Amino acid sequence: MSEAGARRLREDHGLGSRLSRPPPCLALATLPTPLERARWLDDGAEVWVKRDDQSSALYGGGKVRKLEWLLASERFGGSGPIVSVGGIASNHLVALALFLQRTGRPLHALTFEQPLTPHGRMNLAALMSLGARFWHVRRRAALPWAWLGYQLWAKPVVRGEFMAPGASDGRGGLGFVEAGLELARQIAEGAAPRPGQIYITGGSAGAAAGLALGLAIAGVSTELRIVAAVERWGFNGLLLRRMLGQIFAELVAHGLGDSLGRGGVAGLLAGAGVTWSIDHTQVGPGYGAPTAAGAEAVRLAAQHGLHLETTYTGKCLAALRGDLRGGRAQGPVIFWNTHAGADLRRWVKPGWEAALPQRLARRVEALSLG
Ligand SMILES: Cc1ncc(COP(=O)(O)O)c(C=O)c1O
């Protein structure tokens, strides 16, 4: 796509009619994404899949929904680097690298170690091949050191504009508010029944929080079951509430009507009958570490043409299958597939390993699984 094409604004979003001053949004995603019946998952309740993996031919999944709003904002409107945060196999960093390379903008990344599944290794290979530059530490808790190193390096050079981890902030979250409105339209058109539960995975909270608000604005009563991919200290009710507050503030700042905005987040969700709960049972040994149930869910999905991964969506599907088996999910259920599932091989350059920072290059083999 040409640079002009990459900067085409989206005029057809649902927030246009809900906000008196909607912020700009780039047309990066192919929307709406399909809603498909998934009989192979039925187990006492009917299951549907929201195919966000089809949200972009370049790199689908949930991230492009957030990037549509973020990259259109004044804050990210320049042509300099963008700096963000993630594991060395972060899907968020891959999405950002791919959407930035179309306009020749560099990606600077503050990174930490995570186990490298074959999928993760492919992500890392793509990031190196696309020219992403890492400021790397071993542990997530040491990220402030990566930040410090970056600040010192960037001072005489060009410091990137900072994008929140997972592209989750008030503006990025609008992408999932829009997703909630999109689902509401699909339900109204009869594409699927109103779900009793929606299963979505949670990392930096933007997707789930935005979706909850979008469904509430559209008046779709449902339960969001948020399956954590991250330990409790990294993702919990407090952080979700904070994200709900940030996205809500963004909506109000852009003219969410009084009738919806007056009662705050709690009033909006309660008024529409949108509830949420967080399930931490699938995290297993930690962020990025595959679990047996998650890996089995990935295998099952692959047999039915759905490409998941073991960090987020596999764990989410494992939780859904367990809840169906245990009778917790009454249905109808929507499984929200937030993973791109794109084949990244076309981006990978031979010899990409040479671009790794030295301290990471020494660790790649030790981190690699299967
Ligand atoms: C495939 C996938 N699904 C879901 C998420 C989590 O979304 P959020 O960070 O908005 O909670 C991520 C985050 O990187 C992801 O890569």
The ligand as a Gaussian input file, in Angstrom:
#p B3LYP/6-31G(d) Opt

LIG

0 1
 C       -3.023000     -12.284000      20.214000
 C       -3.309000     -11.329000      21.315000
 N       -4.505000     -11.371000      21.895000
 C       -4.808000     -10.553000      22.920000
 C       -3.894000      -9.663000      23.416000
 C       -4.238000      -8.877000      24.620000
 O       -4.939000      -7.723000      24.358000
 P       -4.821000      -6.563000      25.420000
 O       -3.356000      -6.282000      25.549000
 O       -5.597000      -5.456000      24.851000
 O       -5.390000      -7.067000      26.711000
 C       -2.628000      -9.580000      22.840000
 C       -1.658000      -8.594000      23.345000
 O       -0.560000      -8.459000      22.909000
 C       -2.328000     -10.435000      21.766000
 O       -1.134000     -10.415000      21.183000

